[in-house]
Amino acid sequence: MAIMITDECINCGACEPECPNTAIYEGGVEWTWAGGTSLKTVELEGGVIVDGNEPQQPLSDEFYYIVPDKCTECVGFHEEPQCAAVCPVDCCVPDPDVVETQEELLAKKAWLHAEA
């Protein structure tokens, strides 16, 4: 499952540089698929193809947030999610709405970081 940041976040920013997928963004900041990945284009549900560098709407305007489709829980990089390991208030927790197996997380990592 992906990790999420709860509204208990104190906006310290400790989590952001720890993410190997660049899936963590400051509240109000637009995100991109390409940032921190090898993605050039992404096919969304419904067959819509977007440029990997096209800015996407922030998922939160108030707190740091994690893009679930870019989060691999650090599988394939570290033994545990690094955002949770460094969070001083323990607000980086498993997202019950995005449950994924170890195999799915490894496949997502391979997709995000495919060699061109």
C-alpha positions as CSV (number, residue, x, y, z in Angstrom):
1,M,0.0,0.0,0.0
2,A,1.1,3.5,-0.5
3,I,2.1,5.8,2.3
4,M,0.0,8.9,3.1
5,I,0.7,12.0,5.2
6,T,-2.0,12.8,7.7
7,D,-3.2,16.2,8.7
8,E,-1.0,16.0,11.8
9,C,1.9,17.0,9.5
10,I,3.8,19.9,10.9
11,N,5.2,20.8,7.4
12,C,8.8,20.3,8.5
13,G,9.8,18.9,5.1
14,A,12.0,16.1,6.5
15,C,10.3,13.5,4.4
16,E,10.6,15.1,1.0
17,P,14.3,14.6,0.3
18,E,14.1,11.0,1.5
19,C,11.8,9.7,-1.2
20,P,13.6,7.8,-3.9
21,N,10.6,8.3,-6.3
22,T,10.1,12.0,-5.7
23,A,6.6,11.2,-4.7
24,I,6.4,13.7,-1.8
25,Y,5.6,17.4,-2.4
26,E,5.0,20.4,-0.3
27,G,1.4,21.5,0.2
28,G,0.2,23.6,-2.7
29,V,3.1,22.6,-5.0
30,E,2.3,21.1,-8.4
31,W,3.9,17.7,-9.1
32,T,5.0,15.9,-12.2
33,W,5.2,12.2,-13.2
34,A,8.7,12.8,-14.6
35,G,10.2,14.3,-11.4
36,G,12.5,11.7,-10.0
37,T,11.5,9.0,-12.5
38,S,12.4,8.0,-16.0
39,L,8.8,8.6,-17.2
40,K,8.5,10.6,-20.4
41,T,4.7,10.1,-20.9
42,V,2.1,8.4,-18.8
43,E,-1.1,6.7,-20.0
44,L,-3.9,7.5,-17.5
45,E,-7.2,5.7,-17.0
46,G,-9.3,6.1,-20.1
47,G,-6.3,6.1,-22.4
48,V,-5.4,9.7,-21.9
49,I,-1.7,10.2,-22.4
50,V,0.1,13.1,-20.6
51,D,3.6,14.4,-20.9
52,G,5.6,13.4,-17.8
53,N,6.7,17.0,-17.3
54,E,3.1,18.4,-17.4
55,P,2.3,19.9,-14.0
56,Q,-0.4,18.1,-12.1
57,Q,-2.7,19.7,-9.5
58,P,-1.5,19.5,-5.8
59,L,-3.2,16.8,-3.8
60,S,-3.1,19.0,-0.7
61,D,-2.9,22.8,-0.3
62,E,-2.1,22.7,3.4
63,F,0.3,19.8,4.1
64,Y,3.0,17.8,2.5
65,Y,1.5,15.1,0.4
66,I,2.4,11.8,-1.3
67,V,1.3,11.0,-4.8
68,P,0.1,7.4,-4.4
69,D,0.8,6.4,-8.0
70,K,4.5,7.3,-7.4
71,C,4.9,5.7,-4.0
72,T,6.5,2.3,-3.7
73,E,6.9,2.4,0.1
74,C,10.6,2.4,-0.7
75,V,10.4,-1.2,-1.8
76,G,13.4,-2.1,-3.9
77,F,15.3,0.9,-2.4
78,H,15.2,0.5,1.5
79,E,14.0,-1.9,4.1
80,E,11.3,0.6,5.3
81,P,9.5,3.7,4.0
82,Q,12.1,6.5,4.6
83,C,9.4,9.2,5.0
84,A,8.0,7.3,8.0
85,A,11.5,6.7,9.4
86,V,12.4,10.4,9.5
87,C,9.0,11.9,10.4
88,P,9.2,13.5,13.8
89,V,5.4,13.3,14.4
90,D,4.7,9.9,12.9
91,C,2.2,11.2,10.3
92,C,3.5,9.1,7.4
93,V,1.3,6.1,7.6
94,P,0.0,3.3,5.3
95,D,-2.8,4.5,3.1
96,P,-5.8,2.1,3.6
97,D,-7.2,3.3,0.2
98,V,-4.2,2.2,-1.8
99,V,-3.3,-1.4,-0.9
100,E,-0.6,-3.1,-3.0
101,T,1.4,-6.3,-2.7
102,Q,5.1,-6.5,-2.6
103,E,5.1,-7.7,-6.3
104,E,2.9,-4.7,-7.3
105,L,5.2,-2.3,-5.5
106,L,8.3,-3.8,-7.3
107,A,6.5,-3.6,-10.6
108,K,5.7,0.1,-10.0
109,K,9.3,0.7,-9.1
110,A,10.4,-0.9,-12.4
111,W,7.8,1.2,-14.3
112,L,8.9,4.5,-12.6
113,H,12.6,3.8,-13.2
114,A,12.7,1.9,-16.5
115,E,15.9,2.2,-18.4
116,A,15.2,4.2,-21.6
